[in-house]
C-alpha cells in the first residue's frame, strides 16, 4: 500500500524564514522522510503546497490530496501536525475529517499516529483541528489590529507597493513607508493627461480619456505594472488609488463569502466604507488633481452592455489571442451590413481578426475531428497506451534502484559499526546515498504524477465521448448564442486563435488562421 507526505508552511514558518530560519518545507520534508523510513512507510507522492491559503479552496495540493485519499490510494499520510491539513472553518475541517475516516487513511505525525477507526483518535483529531482554528482566529485578530494601528500612523500596510513607488523600511521603528521610483513620472503624467490634458506641439492641450491614455502608453512602449500592455482597468485603478495623493487605506476590498446552490463563493468587491489615513509617504499628485480625477470618473462611468439584449457571441470568453493571451471580442457591423468579426481588442497586438462565423465553423470542425480521434482511440486502444506502459516500467525500475540505495545505506551503517568505515568515510558515503535517494524520490514523484494524469485521461475518455456527441448535436440544434456558449464551455477550457495575414476574404485560400482547442482534460490539444 502506498503512503504520501503533505507539506505546507504556516504563518509562523514564513515569519521565521524572513528572519533567516531557512527553507521550512525542505526541513520538514527531510524530517518526514526520515520518520517514514523509520516506520517502513512506502512514500509514493509528496504534496507540497506552494501557496498559503486559509481554506481548502485556496490550496490546490490539499484538494488533490483529499481526492486521492477519498479514492483509497494511501494507507498513511505523513504531516508535521494535523493542523497543517485544515485550519479553515468547521466545514473545511469536516471535509478533511470525513475523507480520512471513510477511506480509513491514517495520519502520521512525529508525535502521534491518528487512526480514523479509533473513536478516541477521531475525537482527538477533531479537537486538534478545533483548537487550531481558535488559535488561527486569535492570531488573525491580533494581526489585523496591528495593521489597522499601522495604517492610522500613516504606515504602508501592504506587502506590495503601488506602481510608481517602492517599499522602504522605516528607521528606528516597525513598519514600512513608500518612496517614489522611476515610474513616478508615469503616474504624474497619467493624472495630468486625464485632468488637464496633453500639451500638443502647437502649444494647445487636449484632455485624454482612459482609452486614449492606454493607447498612448502602449505606443510609447512604457511597460505596465504587469510588464504587459496597459489596459483600461489598470488606468482606472490608478486614478482611483488614494495612495498617489498621499493617503493609506485599509479594508478597501473585503472578502465577501456567499453560499450559492450549496457552493461557497468568495469575492472581493470594493467596500462601501474603509479606513483612510494620511500617509507618511510623499504624494505624486496634488489633492486637487486627485479630486478632479474622481469627478471626471463619476461623470463618465464604464457602461456594460445593456442587460435587455441577449448575448450574441457563442464564443464569448472562450477564444484567446495566441500572441497576447487576452480574450478575443466580437465587433458588430450592424449599420454597414458586414458580418460580425472576432478581433483582439488591443491595438498594440498584431493578431488579425476573422469573421465570427469562420472561427465558429473552425471550432466545430476541430471538435468533430477530436470526436473521431477519441472514437478511434477507444476502439484501437482497449489496453493501456504505450505511454502508460512505458511510465509503469520506468517507475518499476526507479523503485528497484531505490531499494538498492536503501540496502547500501543499511550496509554503510553496518560497516561503520564494524570499524571498516571511519566517521568521515561514513558521512561522505551517507551524503552521496542521500543525494541519490533524493534524486530517485524526485523522479518517482514526477513519473507517478505523469502516470496518474495519463490514467485519469484513459478513465475519463469513455465518459467524455457521449458528452462531446451531445454538445455537437445540441449546438447544431440551438439558436441561442448563450446556450451554444454554455455547451462549448462544458467541454472546452479555452480556444487559442492565431492569424497574421490580412486577406480580402476571411475564408480565402492562403489564410493562416489557426485555432487550438484546450479541452477540460489533461494531455489533449487539437488544432485546425
Phi and psi in degrees as a GROMACS rama.xvg file:
@    title "Ramachandran Plot"
@    xaxis  label "Phi"
@    yaxis  label "Psi"
@TYPE xy
-84.056  157.42  UNK-2
-131.192  164.348  UNK-3
-140.607  161.122  UNK-4
-119.757  138.391  UNK-5
-119.267  126.216  UNK-6
-118.646  133.429  UNK-7
-154.072  139.538  UNK-8
-81.6199  143.958  UNK-9
-94.9869  171.514  UNK-10
-62.8275  -36.4528  UNK-11
-66.4896  -35.9539  UNK-12
-62.633  -45.5055  UNK-13
-64.6019  -36.7283  UNK-14
-66.6875  -40.1549  UNK-15
-65.8672  -36.8721  UNK-16
-63.9638  -36.4201  UNK-17
-65.0033  -20.2668  UNK-18
-102.09  16.9044  UNK-19
87.7816  25.3256  UNK-20
-80.5736  -6.93233  UNK-21
92.8374  177.816  UNK-22
-73.224  111.981  UNK-23
-66.2825  -46.5516  UNK-24
-63.1597  -37.8839  UNK-25
-66.9413  -40.2171  UNK-26
-65.1447  -43.3778  UNK-27
-66.9742  -36.6629  UNK-28
-61.3971  -45.0783  UNK-29
-62.8059  -42.894  UNK-30
-65.5757  -42.8027  UNK-31
-73.1505  -32.0221  UNK-32
-65.7906  -40.4986  UNK-33
-64.5338  -41.2405  UNK-34
-62.2565  -42.0159  UNK-35
-64.8551  -39.9895  UNK-36
-63.7156  -44.1701  UNK-37
-63.3247  -30.4343  UNK-38
-91.1855  -2.62376  UNK-39
71.3619  29.6605  UNK-40
-80.8433  154.669  UNK-41
-107.434  86.0715  UNK-42
-76.5248  118.078  UNK-43
-111.271  -13.1371  UNK-44
-153.046  141.307  UNK-45
-119.508  117.515  UNK-46
-93.3483  112.055  UNK-47
-114.5  110.249  UNK-48
-78.7007  118.841  UNK-49
-99.8911  -2.26774  UNK-50
-119.115  155.345  UNK-51
-106.043  122.706  UNK-52
-143.963  142.772  UNK-53
-73.7994  -36.012  UNK-54
-109.299  165.466  UNK-55
-64.1532  -35.6402  UNK-56
-63.0292  -21.0695  UNK-57
-95.0778  4.46421  UNK-58
-126.552  93.6625  UNK-59
-61.9541  -36.5487  UNK-60
-67.4836  -34.9533  UNK-61
-66.7287  -39.0799  UNK-62
-61.6801  -43.1481  UNK-63
-66.0126  -40.5962  UNK-64
-59.9059  -46.5178  UNK-65
-62.9627  -38.5927  UNK-66
-60.4941  -44.5374  UNK-67
-72.1696  -35.0892  UNK-68
-64.9346  -45.1128  UNK-69
-62.1053  -29.7203  UNK-70
-78.9081  -1.73666  UNK-71
74.4933  29.8814  UNK-72
-78.8802  -22.8181  UNK-73
-124.679  146.554  UNK-74
-90.8323  -34.1033  UNK-75
-134.283  145.881  UNK-76
-121.993  123.032  UNK-77
-99.9847  130.182  UNK-78
-148.462  154.968  UNK-79
-64.3761  -47.0941  UNK-80
-144.327  155.293  UNK-81
-63.3736  -24.8141  UNK-82
-64.4949  -20.618  UNK-83
-68.766  -21.9162  UNK-84
-77.3716  -43.3712  UNK-85
-152.011  121.312  UNK-86
-127.452  14.0444  UNK-87
-83.6698  -154.191  UNK-88
-76.248  -178.443  UNK-89
-63.7658  -28.2992  UNK-90
-64.1992  -46.8843  UNK-91
-62.5514  -42.1604  UNK-92
-62.7843  -38.1749  UNK-93
-66.3381  -37.3163  UNK-94
-62.5529  -45.148  UNK-95
-65.2801  -48.2612  UNK-96
-60.1415  -42.4006  UNK-97
-67.269  -40.7782  UNK-98
-60.5073  -44.9862  UNK-99
-73.9456  -34.0283  UNK-100
-69.6648  -47.2024  UNK-101
-69.6407  -31.2171  UNK-102
-87.5577  -14.106  UNK-103
73.6883  18.3078  UNK-104
-78.5379  129.384  UNK-105
-84.9293  147.938  UNK-106
-107.514  120.345  UNK-107
-107.639  126.686  UNK-108
-125.31  162.678  UNK-109
-58.0902  -22.8178  UNK-110
-97.4234  -31.4888  UNK-111
-160.182  150.533  UNK-112
-106.965  126.098  UNK-113
-100.142  122.831  UNK-114
-103.088  115.437  UNK-115
-66.4041  -17.4681  UNK-116
-82.9628  -6.23907  UNK-117
-95.5686  123.768  UNK-118
-61.9673  -38.7242  UNK-119
-64.6859  -47.1309  UNK-120
-63.0963  -37.063  UNK-121
-63.3139  -44.3711  UNK-122
-66.002  -40.2378  UNK-123
-63.2768  -40.8653  UNK-124
-63.698  -48.9028  UNK-125
-65.3642  -36.8005  UNK-126
-65.7044  -39.0703  UNK-127
-61.2663  -41.5558  UNK-128
-65.3209  -39.6797  UNK-129
-62.8643  -46.116  UNK-130
-66.6106  -34.9932  UNK-131
-63.1567  -40.9142  UNK-132
-63.8706  -42.1351  UNK-133
-62.7803  -42.1552  UNK-134
-63.149  -42.0053  UNK-135
-61.2381  -45.5383  UNK-136
-65.1171  -36.7409  UNK-137
-64.73  -46.6878  UNK-138
-62.5555  -41.2431  UNK-139
-64.9217  -42.0094  UNK-140
-61.1439  -41.164  UNK-141
-65.0087  -41.4926  UNK-142
-66.381  -42.4499  UNK-143
-63.6502  -39.9698  UNK-144
-64.156  -39.8329  UNK-145
-65.2784  -40.3464  UNK-146
-67.3728  -39.6829  UNK-147
-63.4455  -40.2929  UNK-148
-63.1246  -38.4185  UNK-149
-64.8759  -40.0073  UNK-150
-62.1344  -44.7458  UNK-151
-63.993  -21.8968  UNK-152
-87.8764  -1.62384  UNK-153
89.3868  8.66443  UNK-154
-83.141  155.463  UNK-155
-82.01  122.964  UNK-156
-89.9449  -15.0649  UNK-157
-95.1395  156.012  UNK-158
-77.9461  -10.8717  UNK-159
-119.77  132.911  UNK-160
-86.9735  146.805  UNK-161
-68.9995  158.552  UNK-162
-54.7664  132.361  UNK-163
100.659  -7.99312  UNK-164
-130.249  158.045  UNK-165
-121.157  148.867  UNK-166
-77.3132  143.989  UNK-167
-136.67  131.987  UNK-168
-70.4177  132.557  UNK-169
-71.1688  141.552  UNK-170
-81.7531  138.635  UNK-171
62.6208  19.7425  UNK-172
-162.288  162.815  UNK-173
-76.0651  153.86  UNK-174
108.415  173.697  UNK-175
-131.008  158.478  UNK-176
-134.955  -175.42  UNK-177
-116.221  144.7  UNK-178
-129.687  138.927  UNK-179
-62.9587  144.984  UNK-180
-119.524  -163.963  UNK-181
-67.8363  -15.5422  UNK-182
-89.7796  -2.29203  UNK-183
-60.591  -34.0417  UNK-184
-65.7618  -32.2514  UNK-185
-64.8755  -43.5109  UNK-186
-60.9284  -46.4721  UNK-187
-61.2445  -38.7412  UNK-188
-66.3579  -40.3954  UNK-189
-60.44  -46.7415  UNK-190
-63.7204  -40.162  UNK-191
-62.6218  -47.5497  UNK-192
-64.1387  -37.6361  UNK-193
-75.9069  -34.5617  UNK-194
-97.7644  -47.5505  UNK-195
-106.965  -24.5592  UNK-196
110.683  163.986  UNK-197
-89.4657  132.548  UNK-198
-78.7308  120.259  UNK-199
-85.8499  165.263  UNK-200
-56.8527  -29.7051  UNK-201
-83.9223  4.51871  UNK-202
94.4563  -11.787  UNK-203
-80.8883  169.786  UNK-204
-122.416  151.6  UNK-205
-139.014  119.995  UNK-206
-72.9801  136.403  UNK-207
-105.619  135.446  UNK-208
-80.0998  179.346  UNK-209
-60.4888  -45.8181  UNK-210
-63.0194  -39.8057  UNK-211
-69.8519  -33.8214  UNK-212
-64.3343  -43.2688  UNK-213
-57.6297  -47.4542  UNK-214
-64.3617  -40.7421  UNK-215
-65.3744  -44.7359  UNK-216
-63.1846  -40.7624  UNK-217
-67.2911  -39.287  UNK-218
-65.7868  -33.7473  UNK-219
-76.8733  -9.14102  UNK-220
74.5426  22.1732  UNK-221
-81.4487  122.86  UNK-222
-69.2721  143.894  UNK-223
-80.7713  175.091  UNK-224
-56.5899  -31.0741  UNK-225
-86.384  -6.82429  UNK-226
86.5848  -3.45327  UNK-227
-105.305  -161.129  UNK-228
-69.0514  153.785  UNK-229
-73.1483  150.182  UNK-230
-132.214  162.836  UNK-231
-58.3774  -46.8277  UNK-232
-59.7305  -33.2624  UNK-233
-64.7864  -43.575  UNK-234
-68.2819  -41.5475  UNK-235
-62.1568  -43.3032  UNK-236
-61.9739  -38.0297  UNK-237
-64.1312  -43.8018  UNK-238
-68.536  -22.4021  UNK-239
-96.7938  -1.7335  UNK-240
-85.2054  112.913  UNK-241
-65.1392  -17.1767  UNK-242
-58.7984  -32.8778  UNK-243
-70.5688  -17.6867  UNK-244
-97.8279  7.93248  UNK-245
97.1091  18.472  UNK-246
-111.768  159.762  UNK-247
-121.593  144.072  UNK-248
-129.442  155.507  UNK-249
-141.993  134.595  UNK-250
81.3066  23.2387  UNK-251
-67.5318  -39.8619  UNK-252
-125.505  108.043  UNK-253
-101.66  142.864  UNK-254
-71.1037  125.385  UNK-255
-111.347  124.726  UNK-256
-108.325  130.216  UNK-257
-131.018  152.358  UNK-258
-106.037  109.936  UNK-259
-117.906  115.994  UNK-260
52.6388  40.1357  UNK-261
80.5747  1.28945  UNK-262
-113.687  133.109  UNK-263
-77.1527  124.184  UNK-264
-121.627  135.195  UNK-265
-120.659  141.189  UNK-266
-140.76  166.298  UNK-267
-129.21  68.5551  UNK-268
-73.7025  163.069  UNK-269
-68.0072  128.397  UNK-270
-72.7208  148.867  UNK-271
-69.2025  -35.0654  UNK-272
-131.06  142.323  UNK-273
-154.838  165.215  UNK-274
-82.151  132.432  UNK-275
-132.525  126.168  UNK-276
-137.297  152.148  UNK-277
-67.721  125.84  UNK-278
-84.6216  163.765  UNK-279
-81.0199  -12.5295  UNK-280
-86.0549  165.517  UNK-281
-80.5216  127.81  UNK-282
-72.0323  152.633  UNK-283
-97.348  -18.7109  UNK-284
-135.566  159.713  UNK-285
-75.7072  160.554  UNK-286
-64.1397  -36.9854  UNK-287
-63.8405  -40.956  UNK-288
-67.047  -39.3281  UNK-289
-63.1636  -45.549  UNK-290
-61.7821  -39.6451  UNK-291
-63.4826  -38.7073  UNK-292
-63.3413  -39.1334  UNK-293
-66.4172  -38.4999  UNK-294
-63.6785  -40.8037  UNK-295
-67.6639  -38.2603  UNK-296
-65.3387  -39.4225  UNK-297
-68.1151  -33.5347  UNK-298
-74.4993  -21.7966  UNK-299
-131.478  68.7708  UNK-300
-71.6401  155.963  UNK-301
-68.043  140.828  UNK-302
-116.677  107.217  UNK-303
-70.4311  166.57  UNK-304
-60.0921  145.867  UNK-305
-58.8897  134.092  UNK-306
-71.7583  -21.2746  UNK-307
-74.3098  -12.6347  UNK-308
-97.0498  131.453  UNK-309
-71.3197  149.81  UNK-310
-56.5929  140.889  UNK-311
-113.318  0.12009  UNK-312
-115.141  107.359  UNK-313
-68.3085  -13.9387  UNK-314
-104.017  13.7749  UNK-315
-58.4054  129.873  UNK-316
70.2839  10.6507  UNK-317
-112.656  -37.0338  UNK-318
-95.4801  125.583  UNK-319
-112.943  144.49  UNK-320
-66.8222  131.469  UNK-321
-71.1946  -16.1766  UNK-322
-94.9058  -50.039  UNK-323
-103.69  -11.6037  UNK-324
81.0949  3.45638  UNK-325
-88.8573  161.391  UNK-326
-68.4661  134.03  UNK-327
-75.2617  148.141  UNK-328
-126.096  157.633  UNK-329
-83.6356  133.628  UNK-330
-114.503  111.011  UNK-331
-82.7122  151.718  UNK-332
-129.522  53.5235  UNK-333
-58.367  -44.1755  UNK-334
-77.8137  -20.8339  UNK-335
-94.7885  -8.22292  UNK-336
76.0319  10.9142  UNK-337
-92.4784  155.115  UNK-338
-69.4755  154.813  UNK-339
-62.5617  146.758  UNK-340
-119.789  161.012  UNK-341
-111.603  120.229  UNK-342
-132.384  159.408  UNK-343
-83.5537  124.154  UNK-344
-74.8064  -2.73306  UNK-345
-100.541  120.944  UNK-346
-63.4478  -25.5488  UNK-347
-78.4574  -9.65817  UNK-348
-89.3214  128.759  UNK-349
-81.8167  1.52519  UNK-350
-60.9076  132.375  UNK-351
-91.6435  135.598  UNK-352
-78.1517  170.049  UNK-353
-140.368  163.107  UNK-354
-57.648  137.222  UNK-355
-57.3814  -40.5814  UNK-356
-65.0331  -33.2729  UNK-357
-66.9365  -44.2321  UNK-358
-66.372  -40.5763  UNK-359
-60.9282  -45.1583  UNK-360
-62.1546  -39.7263  UNK-361
-64.4086  -38.9331  UNK-362
-63.8006  -44.9491  UNK-363
-64.8594  -40.0311  UNK-364
-61.7952  -43.8207  UNK-365
-64.4701  -37.3241  UNK-366
-67.2011  -37.1872  UNK-367
-65.0849  -40.1846  UNK-368
-63.423  -40.1887  UNK-369
-61.575  -43.5856  UNK-370
-61.3289  -45.1499  UNK-371
-63.2299  -38.598  UNK-372
-65.2799  -41.3531  UNK-373
-64.0433  -41.388  UNK-374
-62.1006  -41.904  UNK-375
-64.2866  -44.8  UNK-376
-61.4536  -40.7784  UNK-377
-67.4392  -31.9688  UNK-378
-75.5746  -42.8479  UNK-379
-91.0544  -17.4899  UNK-380
-122.877  62.0373  UNK-381
-69.3282  -30.2019  UNK-382
-90.4539  164.6  UNK-383
-55.2009  144.242  UNK-384
-66.0309  165.247  UNK-385
-60.5102  -34.043  UNK-386
-63.427  -42.2987  UNK-387
-65.8573  -43.583  UNK-388
-61.4481  -42.0732  UNK-389
-63.9891  -42.7957  UNK-390
-65.8967  -39.5792  UNK-391
-64.9042  -41.1259  UNK-392
-65.2539  -40.9975  UNK-393
-62.7812  -42.7561  UNK-394
-63.5402  -38.4873  UNK-395
-64.1343  -42.8828  UNK-396
-64.8781  -39.5682  UNK-397
-65.198  -39.669  UNK-398
-67.2466  -36.1783  UNK-399
-64.1047  -42.6759  UNK-400
-63.0754  -36.0873  UNK-401
-67.1787  -37.1647  UNK-402
-62.526  -39.5309  UNK-403
-62.1727  -44.414  UNK-404
-62.1722  -40.4237  UNK-405
-63.5153  -40.5936  UNK-406
-66.4973  -38.6945  UNK-407
-65.099  -36.1557  UNK-408
-64.5614  -44.8501  UNK-409
-61.9534  -39.7156  UNK-410
-64.2345  -37.6991  UNK-411
-62.2022  -40.2259  UNK-412
-63.1393  -41.2079  UNK-413
-63.0262  -42.47  UNK-414
-68.1149  -35.8794  UNK-415
-71.7299  -33.2747  UNK-416
-67.8352  -32.7639  UNK-417
-82.4928  -6.23124  UNK-418
85.1296  4.17421  UNK-419
-70.4662  -40.3595  UNK-420
-98.1263  134.788  UNK-421
-76.4081  168.264  UNK-422
-61.1749  -39.588  UNK-423
-65.1954  -43.4642  UNK-424
-64.6928  -42.0934  UNK-425
-60.7091  -45.3528  UNK-426
-62.8907  -41.9822  UNK-427
-62.3664  -45.5238  UNK-428
-64.619  -41.3323  UNK-429
-63.9087  -41.6464  UNK-430
-65.1043  -39.4672  UNK-431
-64.9175  -44.2276  UNK-432
-64.8354  -37.6437  UNK-433
-63.5271  -42.0945  UNK-434
-62.4837  -43.1818  UNK-435
-65.8071  -37.7011  UNK-436
-64.5042  -42.6783  UNK-437
-61.6214  -43.5009  UNK-438
-61.7671  -44.202  UNK-439
-64.4293  -41.3911  UNK-440
-63.0363  -40.193  UNK-441
-64.1717  -41.7402  UNK-442
-67.5916  -38.9307  UNK-443
-62.2235  -42.9261  UNK-444
-62.2806  -44.9779  UNK-445
-63.7201  -46.3772  UNK-446
-66.6577  -38.2222  UNK-447
-62.6018  -43.6936  UNK-448
-61.9863  -42.9488  UNK-449
-64.0365  -42.3828  UNK-450
-62.8514  -42.0741  UNK-451
-62.7381  -38.5758  UNK-452
-64.5465  -43.3831  UNK-453
-65.5176  -42.0074  UNK-454
-66.1314  -38.2906  UNK-455
-65.5798  -38.1034  UNK-456
-64.4694  -44.5067  UNK-457
-60.9791  -38.7596  UNK-458
-70.1686  -36.3495  UNK-459
-82.3776  -18.9051  UNK-460
-60.6488  -42.4259  UNK-461
-65.6859  -30.3189  UNK-462
-77.4902  -25.873  UNK-463
-74.9436  -32.2438  UNK-464
-55.1701  -55.7423  UNK-465
-62.8716  -31.488  UNK-466
-67.8214  -42.7388  UNK-467
-66.6503  -39.2868  UNK-468
-60.6854  -43.7214  UNK-469
-61.7888  -42.2341  UNK-470
-61.1106  -46.0451  UNK-471
-65.5088  -42.3196  UNK-472
-66.059  -45.7694  UNK-473
-68.4647  -33.3442  UNK-474
-62.5388  -44.7176  UNK-475
-67.1141  -29.8272  UNK-476
-86.155  -14.3582  UNK-477
-88.8757  144.7  UNK-478
-109.171  -1.71757  UNK-479
-96.8843  123.853  UNK-480
-64.3501  -35.1586  UNK-481
-66.2735  -41.7837  UNK-482
-67.4906  -40.9714  UNK-483
-60.5028  -41.9578  UNK-484
-61.6936  -43.0544  UNK-485
-64.9268  -37.86  UNK-486
-63.15  -46.2258  UNK-487
-62.9637  -42.1597  UNK-488
-70.3919  -15.8816  UNK-489
-72.8227  -20.4132  UNK-490
-122.876  -13.3123  UNK-491
-117.288  135.31  UNK-492
-78.4148  -48.5124  UNK-493
-166.636  172.907  UNK-494
-127.126  130.082  UNK-495
-94.8099  132.335  UNK-496
-120.609  133.125  UNK-497
-135.605  144.511  UNK-498
-167.821  132.949  UNK-499
-123.305  -17.0092  UNK-500
-95.3215  134.43  UNK-501
-95.0861  121.692  UNK-502
-123.033  158.894  UNK-503
-63.3509  -40.0642  UNK-504
-119.759  136.219  UNK-505
-62.7653  -32.2655  UNK-506
-102.726  19.7798  UNK-507
-71.4424  153.691  UNK-508
-57.8059  143.546  UNK-509
96.3644  -4.70153  UNK-510
-65.9375  136.786  UNK-511
-103.015  20.7335  UNK-512
-61.2446  133.727  UNK-513
-139.919  135.765  UNK-514
-122.087  149.765  UNK-515
-130.543  124.314  UNK-516
-81.6541  139.284  UNK-517
-121.982  88.9279  UNK-518
-67.5135  170.184  UNK-519
-85.8082  43.9586  UNK-520
-143.563  151.318  UNK-521
-74.5221  155.614  UNK-522
63.1378  30.8247  UNK-523
-134.342  136.429  UNK-524
-153.56  140.778  UNK-525
-134.353  133.011  UNK-526
-113.646  161.599  UNK-527
